[in-house]
Amino acid sequence: MEDKQLELEEKLEEEREEERTRPENIFYEYVKKLLKEEGRSIKWLANKIGLDYRGFHGKKDRQFSLIQAVKIAVILDIDLNILKKLYKDKL
C-alpha cells in the first residue's frame, strides 16, 4: 500500500513539474519566483498592471498579452536575456 502511495506522489510531482515547464507557463512561474524573492505578492503585481487578481491567476494556463508581459517586465526589471535562456530549449 505504501509503495502505491509513493508511486502516486511521485507521478503527481512529475505532472506538476511538467506543468510548470510548459512554454506557456515559464514566464508565469518566473514572475512568481521574482515576486517571492522581492517579498511582493501576485495581487500587488496584478494591481500594477491593471489586471484583476483572479485574472492574473487565470493566466497560468494561458499566455499574457504582449502589453501585459512588457508591463510586467518593466515593473520587475526582467532582463530579456534571462527570458531567452529560460525558453531556449522549450520552443
Order of alpha helices (4+ residues) and beta strands (2+ residues): alpha-alpha-alpha-alpha-alpha-alpha
